[in-house]
Every structure is written in structure tokens, then in C-alpha cells.
Amino acid sequence: MSLNEIQEKVKTFLMEELEIDEDKIAGDARLKEDMGIDSLEVVDVVVLVEEEFGFKMKPEDFKTLLTLDQFCQFIAERVG
């Protein structure tokens, strides 16, 4: 799966499941500060990543992932 495909899937579930406005979803957007993903939504994202990409992610992983680009790269490294 390409990085672009991952980015599109992530963008889609952020808009549909977390109801984040499309204009807030950009590669350099910060997950917490710019997109407003709070600790409860992190749990939702963990579940969505497992459903969409087939690997288990821990909520603690978000401590090092600051931007959407970092998040998508994290996924890309695990799905090959």
C-alpha cells in the first residue's frame, strides 16, 4: 500500500468517524492542536487503524506522533 493510499484512507476516516473538517486535515497539521483529536478520540483512532490497516496500535504511540504526516508514515512502516 502506497503512502498516498494510506493518507487517503486516514483522511476519510478522520472526516467520517471523527467528523474533522476537511480543511483541517493537512500533512503538517498537528493531531491534537490543529485537528482537535483528544484522548478519547485516540482510542477510536487505534480501533480504526486496526480495522483499516490490520495491525494493533497502542494509544501510547500517539505521544511521539505529532503531525498527520508522522501518523501516516508510522502506518506505512507497519503495513509495508
Backbone atoms as SQL, in Angstrom:
CREATE TABLE atoms (id INTEGER PRIMARY KEY, chain TEXT, resi INTEGER, resn TEXT, atom TEXT, x REAL, y REAL, z REAL);
INSERT INTO atoms VALUES
  (1, 'A', 1, 'MET', 'N', 0.849, -1.178, 0.000),
  (2, 'A', 1, 'MET', 'CA', 0.000, 0.000, 0.000),
  (3, 'A', 1, 'MET', 'C', 0.894, 1.240, 0.000),
  (4, 'A', 2, 'SER', 'N', 0.610, 2.169, -0.897),
  (5, 'A', 2, 'SER', 'CA', 1.437, 3.376, -1.009),
  (6, 'A', 2, 'SER', 'C', 1.094, 4.383, 0.097),
  (7, 'A', 3, 'LEU', 'N', 2.012, 5.306, 0.293),
  (8, 'A', 3, 'LEU', 'CA', 1.784, 6.353, 1.288),
  (9, 'A', 3, 'LEU', 'C', 0.561, 7.191, 0.913),
  (10, 'A', 4, 'ASN', 'N', 0.367, 7.442, -0.376),
  (11, 'A', 4, 'ASN', 'CA', -0.810, 8.206, -0.814),
  (12, 'A', 4, 'ASN', 'C', -2.109, 7.477, -0.481),
  (13, 'A', 5, 'GLU', 'N', -2.129, 6.152, -0.678),
  (14, 'A', 5, 'GLU', 'CA', -3.322, 5.368, -0.344),
  (15, 'A', 5, 'GLU', 'C', -3.593, 5.422, 1.157),
  (16, 'A', 6, 'ILE', 'N', -2.541, 5.338, 1.946),
  (17, 'A', 6, 'ILE', 'CA', -2.676, 5.422, 3.405),
  (18, 'A', 6, 'ILE', 'C', -3.231, 6.792, 3.789),
  (19, 'A', 7, 'GLN', 'N', -2.677, 7.846, 3.204),
  (20, 'A', 7, 'GLN', 'CA', -3.138, 9.196, 3.512),
  (21, 'A', 7, 'GLN', 'C', -4.615, 9.370, 3.175),
  (22, 'A', 8, 'GLU', 'N', -5.048, 8.828, 2.052),
  (23, 'A', 8, 'GLU', 'CA', -6.461, 8.943, 1.663),
  (24, 'A', 8, 'GLU', 'C', -7.373, 8.190, 2.635),
  (25, 'A', 9, 'LYS', 'N', -6.967, 6.977, 3.032),
  (26, 'A', 9, 'LYS', 'CA', -7.775, 6.216, 3.993),
  (27, 'A', 9, 'LYS', 'C', -7.860, 6.937, 5.327),
  (28, 'A', 10, 'VAL', 'N', -6.727, 7.463, 5.789),
  (29, 'A', 10, 'VAL', 'CA', -6.695, 8.182, 7.067),
  (30, 'A', 10, 'VAL', 'C', -7.574, 9.430, 6.984),
  (31, 'A', 11, 'LYS', 'N', -7.441, 10.171, 5.910),
  (32, 'A', 11, 'LYS', 'CA', -8.250, 11.380, 5.726),
  (33, 'A', 11, 'LYS', 'C', -9.736, 11.031, 5.756),
  (34, 'A', 12, 'THR', 'N', -10.115, 9.964, 5.064),
  (35, 'A', 12, 'THR', 'CA', -11.512, 9.552, 5.014),
  (36, 'A', 12, 'THR', 'C', -12.035, 9.200, 6.394),
  (37, 'A', 13, 'PHE', 'N', -11.292, 8.381, 7.164),
  (38, 'A', 13, 'PHE', 'CA', -11.843, 8.016, 8.474),
  (39, 'A', 13, 'PHE', 'C', -11.796, 9.163, 9.471),
  (40, 'A', 14, 'LEU', 'N', -10.874, 10.095, 9.305),
  (41, 'A', 14, 'LEU', 'CA', -10.885, 11.269, 10.183),
  (42, 'A', 14, 'LEU', 'C', -12.121, 12.122, 9.930),
  (43, 'A', 15, 'MET', 'N', -12.494, 12.258, 8.666),
  (44, 'A', 15, 'MET', 'CA', -13.677, 13.060, 8.327),
  (45, 'A', 15, 'MET', 'C', -14.963, 12.327, 8.703),
  (46, 'A', 16, 'GLU', 'N', -15.041, 11.037, 8.375),
  (47, 'A', 16, 'GLU', 'CA', -16.295, 10.300, 8.587),
  (48, 'A', 16, 'GLU', 'C', -16.512, 9.874, 10.032),
  (49, 'A', 17, 'GLU', 'N', -15.482, 9.356, 10.663),
  (50, 'A', 17, 'GLU', 'CA', -15.645, 8.808, 12.010),
  (51, 'A', 17, 'GLU', 'C', -15.461, 9.850, 13.112),
  (52, 'A', 18, 'LEU', 'N', -14.510, 10.759, 12.934),
  (53, 'A', 18, 'LEU', 'CA', -14.245, 11.759, 13.974),
  (54, 'A', 18, 'LEU', 'C', -14.848, 13.117, 13.634),
  (55, 'A', 19, 'GLU', 'N', -15.437, 13.219, 12.428),
  (56, 'A', 19, 'GLU', 'CA', -16.093, 14.444, 11.981),
  (57, 'A', 19, 'GLU', 'C', -15.176, 15.664, 12.017),
  (58, 'A', 20, 'ILE', 'N', -13.941, 15.458, 11.572),
  (59, 'A', 20, 'ILE', 'CA', -12.984, 16.556, 11.471),
  (60, 'A', 20, 'ILE', 'C', -13.185, 17.213, 10.105),
  (61, 'A', 21, 'ASP', 'N', -13.235, 18.532, 10.089),
  (62, 'A', 21, 'ASP', 'CA', -13.417, 19.265, 8.830),
  (63, 'A', 21, 'ASP', 'C', -12.251, 19.005, 7.893),
  (64, 'A', 22, 'GLU', 'N', -12.579, 18.823, 6.618),
  (65, 'A', 22, 'GLU', 'CA', -11.559, 18.521, 5.610),
  (66, 'A', 22, 'GLU', 'C', -10.473, 19.586, 5.556),
  (67, 'A', 23, 'ASP', 'N', -10.834, 20.832, 5.765),
  (68, 'A', 23, 'ASP', 'CA', -9.842, 21.909, 5.683),
  (69, 'A', 23, 'ASP', 'C', -8.832, 21.888, 6.830),
  (70, 'A', 24, 'LYS', 'N', -9.100, 21.132, 7.871),
  (71, 'A', 24, 'LYS', 'CA', -8.161, 20.987, 8.986),
  (72, 'A', 24, 'LYS', 'C', -7.199, 19.820, 8.769),
  (73, 'A', 25, 'ILE', 'N', -7.490, 18.975, 7.788),
  (74, 'A', 25, 'ILE', 'CA', -6.689, 17.774, 7.560),
  (75, 'A', 25, 'ILE', 'C', -5.625, 18.072, 6.510),
  (76, 'A', 26, 'ALA', 'N', -4.404, 18.284, 6.984),
  (77, 'A', 26, 'ALA', 'CA', -3.259, 18.552, 6.108),
  (78, 'A', 26, 'ALA', 'C', -2.057, 17.814, 6.677),
  (79, 'A', 27, 'GLY', 'N', -1.080, 17.554, 5.836),
  (80, 'A', 27, 'GLY', 'CA', 0.088, 16.778, 6.249),
  (81, 'A', 27, 'GLY', 'C', 0.820, 17.337, 7.446),
  (82, 'A', 28, 'ASP', 'N', 0.944, 18.659, 7.500),
  (83, 'A', 28, 'ASP', 'CA', 1.667, 19.273, 8.611),
  (84, 'A', 28, 'ASP', 'C', 0.756, 19.654, 9.775),
  (85, 'A', 29, 'ALA', 'N', -0.522, 19.298, 9.673),
  (86, 'A', 29, 'ALA', 'CA', -1.468, 19.601, 10.762),
  (87, 'A', 29, 'ALA', 'C', -1.124, 18.755, 11.991),
  (88, 'A', 30, 'ARG', 'N', -1.137, 19.391, 13.135),
  (89, 'A', 30, 'ARG', 'CA', -0.876, 18.681, 14.393),
  (90, 'A', 30, 'ARG', 'C', -2.145, 17.962, 14.821),
  (91, 'A', 31, 'LEU', 'N', -1.971, 16.709, 15.222),
  (92, 'A', 31, 'LEU', 'CA', -3.117, 15.856, 15.547),
  (93, 'A', 31, 'LEU', 'C', -3.968, 16.437, 16.665),
  (94, 'A', 32, 'LYS', 'N', -3.337, 16.865, 17.733),
  (95, 'A', 32, 'LYS', 'CA', -4.095, 17.361, 18.885),
  (96, 'A', 32, 'LYS', 'C', -4.458, 18.831, 18.732),
  (97, 'A', 33, 'GLU', 'N', -3.462, 19.665, 18.464),
  (98, 'A', 33, 'GLU', 'CA', -3.682, 21.099, 18.472),
  (99, 'A', 33, 'GLU', 'C', -4.519, 21.581, 17.285),
  (100, 'A', 34, 'ASP', 'N', -4.218, 21.093, 16.072),
  (101, 'A', 34, 'ASP', 'CA', -4.890, 21.603, 14.873),
  (102, 'A', 34, 'ASP', 'C', -6.173, 20.834, 14.540),
  (103, 'A', 35, 'MET', 'N', -6.132, 19.512, 14.729),
  (104, 'A', 35, 'MET', 'CA', -7.305, 18.704, 14.374),
  (105, 'A', 35, 'MET', 'C', -8.194, 18.401, 15.567),
  (106, 'A', 36, 'GLY', 'N', -7.698, 18.682, 16.760),
  (107, 'A', 36, 'GLY', 'CA', -8.525, 18.530, 17.957),
  (108, 'A', 36, 'GLY', 'C', -8.760, 17.095, 18.401),
  (109, 'A', 37, 'ILE', 'N', -7.852, 16.185, 18.050),
  (110, 'A', 37, 'ILE', 'CA', -8.013, 14.791, 18.477),
  (111, 'A', 37, 'ILE', 'C', -7.644, 14.702, 19.955),
  (112, 'A', 38, 'ASP', 'N', -8.631, 14.375, 20.779),
  (113, 'A', 38, 'ASP', 'CA', -8.395, 14.296, 22.220),
  (114, 'A', 38, 'ASP', 'C', -8.143, 12.843, 22.634),
  (115, 'A', 39, 'SER', 'N', -7.931, 12.644, 23.930),
  (116, 'A', 39, 'SER', 'CA', -7.562, 11.311, 24.415),
  (117, 'A', 39, 'SER', 'C', -8.643, 10.261, 24.163),
  (118, 'A', 40, 'LEU', 'N', -9.905, 10.648, 24.192),
  (119, 'A', 40, 'LEU', 'CA', -10.973, 9.690, 23.893),
  (120, 'A', 40, 'LEU', 'C', -10.980, 9.303, 22.420),
  (121, 'A', 41, 'GLU', 'N', -10.724, 10.281, 21.565),
  (122, 'A', 41, 'GLU', 'CA', -10.701, 10.003, 20.133),
  (123, 'A', 41, 'GLU', 'C', -9.479, 9.188, 19.725),
  (124, 'A', 42, 'VAL', 'N', -8.410, 9.279, 20.493),
  (125, 'A', 42, 'VAL', 'CA', -7.228, 8.456, 20.222),
  (126, 'A', 42, 'VAL', 'C', -7.612, 6.983, 20.268),
  (127, 'A', 43, 'VAL', 'N', -8.443, 6.613, 21.214),
  (128, 'A', 43, 'VAL', 'CA', -8.898, 5.221, 21.317),
  (129, 'A', 43, 'VAL', 'C', -9.666, 4.830, 20.056),
  (130, 'A', 44, 'ASP', 'N', -10.517, 5.725, 19.564),
  (131, 'A', 44, 'ASP', 'CA', -11.252, 5.466, 18.318),
  (132, 'A', 44, 'ASP', 'C', -10.287, 5.283, 17.151),
  (133, 'A', 45, 'VAL', 'N', -9.270, 6.123, 17.081),
  (134, 'A', 45, 'VAL', 'CA', -8.293, 6.041, 16.001),
  (135, 'A', 45, 'VAL', 'C', -7.543, 4.710, 16.055),
  (136, 'A', 46, 'VAL', 'N', -7.185, 4.275, 17.252),
  (137, 'A', 46, 'VAL', 'CA', -6.494, 2.984, 17.416),
  (138, 'A', 46, 'VAL', 'C', -7.348, 1.853, 16.835),
  (139, 'A', 47, 'VAL', 'N', -8.628, 1.861, 17.133),
  (140, 'A', 47, 'VAL', 'CA', -9.543, 0.843, 16.615),
  (141, 'A', 47, 'VAL', 'C', -9.652, 0.949, 15.095),
  (142, 'A', 48, 'LEU', 'N', -9.777, 2.156, 14.582),
  (143, 'A', 48, 'LEU', 'CA', -9.888, 2.359, 13.135),
  (144, 'A', 48, 'LEU', 'C', -8.632, 1.905, 12.401),
  (145, 'A', 49, 'VAL', 'N', -7.463, 2.161, 12.977),
  (146, 'A', 49, 'VAL', 'CA', -6.210, 1.720, 12.353),
  (147, 'A', 49, 'VAL', 'C', -6.182, 0.203, 12.264),
  (148, 'A', 50, 'GLU', 'N', -6.598, -0.466, 13.335),
  (149, 'A', 50, 'GLU', 'CA', -6.618, -1.927, 13.305),
  (150, 'A', 50, 'GLU', 'C', -7.585, -2.448, 12.240),
  (151, 'A', 51, 'GLU', 'N', -8.759, -1.832, 12.128),
  (152, 'A', 51, 'GLU', 'CA', -9.751, -2.262, 11.134),
  (153, 'A', 51, 'GLU', 'C', -9.277, -1.983, 9.706),
  (154, 'A', 52, 'GLU', 'N', -8.716, -0.808, 9.478),
  (155, 'A', 52, 'GLU', 'CA', -8.339, -0.385, 8.126),
  (156, 'A', 52, 'GLU', 'C', -7.012, -0.969, 7.651),
  (157, 'A', 53, 'PHE', 'N', -6.054, -1.118, 8.585),
  (158, 'A', 53, 'PHE', 'CA', -4.696, -1.476, 8.173),
  (159, 'A', 53, 'PHE', 'C', -4.208, -2.814, 8.744),
  (160, 'A', 54, 'GLY', 'N', -4.955, -3.408, 9.655),
  (161, 'A', 54, 'GLY', 'CA', -4.654, -4.759, 10.113),
  (162, 'A', 54, 'GLY', 'C', -3.513, -4.921, 11.091),
  (163, 'A', 55, 'PHE', 'N', -3.180, -3.891, 11.837),
  (164, 'A', 55, 'PHE', 'CA', -2.190, -4.067, 12.904),
  (165, 'A', 55, 'PHE', 'C', -2.653, -3.327, 14.148),
  (166, 'A', 56, 'LYS', 'N', -2.160, -3.797, 15.289),
  (167, 'A', 56, 'LYS', 'CA', -2.554, -3.187, 16.559),
  (168, 'A', 56, 'LYS', 'C', -1.642, -2.004, 16.869),
  (169, 'A', 57, 'MET', 'N', -2.288, -0.932, 17.225),
  (170, 'A', 57, 'MET', 'CA', -1.594, 0.287, 17.617),
  (171, 'A', 57, 'MET', 'C', -1.950, 0.558, 19.071),
  (172, 'A', 58, 'LYS', 'N', -1.034, 1.147, 19.798),
  (173, 'A', 58, 'LYS', 'CA', -1.301, 1.471, 21.198),
  (174, 'A', 58, 'LYS', 'C', -1.552, 2.974, 21.329),
  (175, 'A', 59, 'PRO', 'N', -2.445, 3.352, 22.231),
  (176, 'A', 59, 'PRO', 'CA', -2.658, 4.790, 22.446),
  (177, 'A', 59, 'PRO', 'C', -1.361, 5.534, 22.782),
  (178, 'A', 60, 'GLU', 'N', -0.424, 4.840, 23.432),
  (179, 'A', 60, 'GLU', 'CA', 0.852, 5.471, 23.795),
  (180, 'A', 60, 'GLU', 'C', 1.657, 5.886, 22.565),
  (181, 'A', 61, 'ASP', 'N', 1.421, 5.207, 21.433),
  (182, 'A', 61, 'ASP', 'CA', 2.134, 5.547, 20.199),
  (183, 'A', 61, 'ASP', 'C', 1.894, 7.002, 19.803),
  (184, 'A', 62, 'PHE', 'N', 0.773, 7.553, 20.196),
  (185, 'A', 62, 'PHE', 'CA', 0.441, 8.930, 19.829),
  (186, 'A', 62, 'PHE', 'C', 1.313, 9.961, 20.533),
  (187, 'A', 63, 'LYS', 'N', 2.006, 9.557, 21.588),
  (188, 'A', 63, 'LYS', 'CA', 2.862, 10.513, 22.299),
  (189, 'A', 63, 'LYS', 'C', 3.999, 11.006, 21.416),
  (190, 'A', 64, 'THR', 'N', 4.434, 10.169, 20.462),
  (191, 'A', 64, 'THR', 'CA', 5.541, 10.567, 19.585),
  (192, 'A', 64, 'THR', 'C', 5.064, 11.038, 18.215),
  (193, 'A', 65, 'LEU', 'N', 3.795, 10.850, 17.915),
  (194, 'A', 65, 'LEU', 'CA', 3.249, 11.240, 16.617),
  (195, 'A', 65, 'LEU', 'C', 2.559, 12.591, 16.759),
  (196, 'A', 66, 'LEU', 'N', 3.185, 13.620, 16.221),
  (197, 'A', 66, 'LEU', 'CA', 2.659, 14.965, 16.412),
  (198, 'A', 66, 'LEU', 'C', 1.825, 15.458, 15.240),
  (199, 'A', 67, 'THR', 'N', 2.207, 15.070, 14.012),
  (200, 'A', 67, 'THR', 'CA', 1.506, 15.581, 12.827),
  (201, 'A', 67, 'THR', 'C', 0.843, 14.444, 12.050),
  (202, 'A', 68, 'LEU', 'N', -0.023, 14.824, 11.137),
  (203, 'A', 68, 'LEU', 'CA', -0.683, 13.836, 10.283),
  (204, 'A', 68, 'LEU', 'C', 0.336, 13.093, 9.425),
  (205, 'A', 69, 'ASP', 'N', 1.343, 13.804, 8.904),
  (206, 'A', 69, 'ASP', 'CA', 2.388, 13.142, 8.120),
  (207, 'A', 69, 'ASP', 'C', 3.112, 12.081, 8.936),
  (208, 'A', 70, 'GLN', 'N', 3.451, 12.384, 10.186),
  (209, 'A', 70, 'GLN', 'CA', 4.122, 11.411, 11.049),
  (210, 'A', 70, 'GLN', 'C', 3.227, 10.203, 11.300),
  (211, 'A', 71, 'PHE', 'N', 1.948, 10.450, 11.498),
  (212, 'A', 71, 'PHE', 'CA', 0.985, 9.375, 11.730),
  (213, 'A', 71, 'PHE', 'C', 0.898, 8.457, 10.511),
  (214, 'A', 72, 'CYS', 'N', 0.800, 9.038, 9.322),
  (215, 'A', 72, 'CYS', 'CA', 0.708, 8.234, 8.096),
  (216, 'A', 72, 'CYS', 'C', 2.006, 7.472, 7.844),
  (217, 'A', 73, 'GLN', 'N', 3.145, 8.083, 8.131),
  (218, 'A', 73, 'GLN', 'CA', 4.431, 7.399, 7.976),
  (219, 'A', 73, 'GLN', 'C', 4.525, 6.227, 8.944),
  (220, 'A', 74, 'PHE', 'N', 4.057, 6.418, 10.167),
  (221, 'A', 74, 'PHE', 'CA', 4.018, 5.356, 11.176),
  (222, 'A', 74, 'PHE', 'C', 3.239, 4.157, 10.645),
  (223, 'A', 75, 'ILE', 'N', 2.096, 4.408, 10.047),
  (224, 'A', 75, 'ILE', 'CA', 1.274, 3.339, 9.482),
  (225, 'A', 75, 'ILE', 'C', 2.009, 2.676, 8.321),
  (226, 'A', 76, 'ALA', 'N', 2.595, 3.483, 7.432),
  (227, 'A', 76, 'ALA', 'CA', 3.296, 2.954, 6.259),
  (228, 'A', 76, 'ALA', 'C', 4.426, 2.008, 6.650),
  (229, 'A', 77, 'GLU', 'N', 5.129, 2.334, 7.723),
  (230, 'A', 77, 'GLU', 'CA', 6.241, 1.486, 8.179),
  (231, 'A', 77, 'GLU', 'C', 5.765, 0.143, 8.684),
  (232, 'A', 78, 'ARG', 'N', 4.515, 0.060, 9.102),
  (233, 'A', 78, 'ARG', 'CA', 3.990, -1.189, 9.659),
  (234, 'A', 78, 'ARG', 'C', 3.227, -2.044, 8.652),
  (235, 'A', 79, 'VAL', 'N', 2.689, -1.421, 7.624),
  (236, 'A', 79, 'VAL', 'CA', 1.947, -2.204, 6.628),
  (237, 'A', 79, 'VAL', 'C', 2.795, -2.579, 5.424),
  (238, 'A', 80, 'GLY', 'N', 4.022, -2.048, 5.395),
  (239, 'A', 80, 'GLY', 'CA', 4.944, -2.409, 4.319),
  (240, 'A', 80, 'GLY', 'C', 4.583, -1.735, 3.060);
